[in-house]
Amino acid sequence: MFWDSVLDPLRSLLSYNPTSWAIASLVAAAFSSLVITGTKDDARQFLFVTVAIFVPLCLAFYLP
């Protein structure tokens, strides 16, 4: 499947460690949120966008 070809190299890069995966997801979500929301001072919007990106990235670790 497509997702296996994408996620397997990432999983092996992070050594199948859920903690490493969560940290990498958090960093990617925070960086993406900064790009999407810009440098606005709206902390609530930044938090919502970060969570909206973090949850699918973190759950992608558990996809078959």
N, C-alpha and C positions, 0 to 999 in steps of 0.2 A: 504494500500500500504506500501511498504517497507520504502519509504522516510517519510511517516507520522509517522511510528513507531520510526524512528530515530530522526526526527526533532521536533516532538511534545514535548518530554521531554526537549530538548534544549530550545525550545521557552518558555516553562513554567518556566524553570530555569532562563531565562533571562527576565521573566515577559512580554513577547511580546513587549519589548521596542526596537525599531530599533536602538537607540543610543547604548544601551548595546550590541546588536548583532554586530554592526559595530566595536565597541572597541574590543570585543572578537575575531572577525574575523581578525582584524589588529594584535592583539597580536599573534594569532595562525599563521598568515601568516608570520610575522617577525621571529618567532621562527623556523618555517619550512624552511624559506629562509636561516637562519643561518646554519641549519643542511644540507641543500642541497648544498649551495655554499661554505660552510666551512668558514675559517677565512681569505679568500682572501681580498685584498684591493680594489677589483673591485666594486665600489659603484653602477655603472650602472647595472651590472648583478644582484646584490642584490636587487635593486629597481625593475627591471623587473620581477624577480621571486616573489617578495613580491606582486606586483600588480596582477600577473597571479594567485596567490593563493587567494588573498583578494577578487577579484571581484566575483568568483564563490561562495565563502563562504558567502559573504554579500548578494548576490542575492538568495541564498538558503533560506533566511528568508522569501522571498515572494513566494516560491513555494506553490502550493495548498496542 
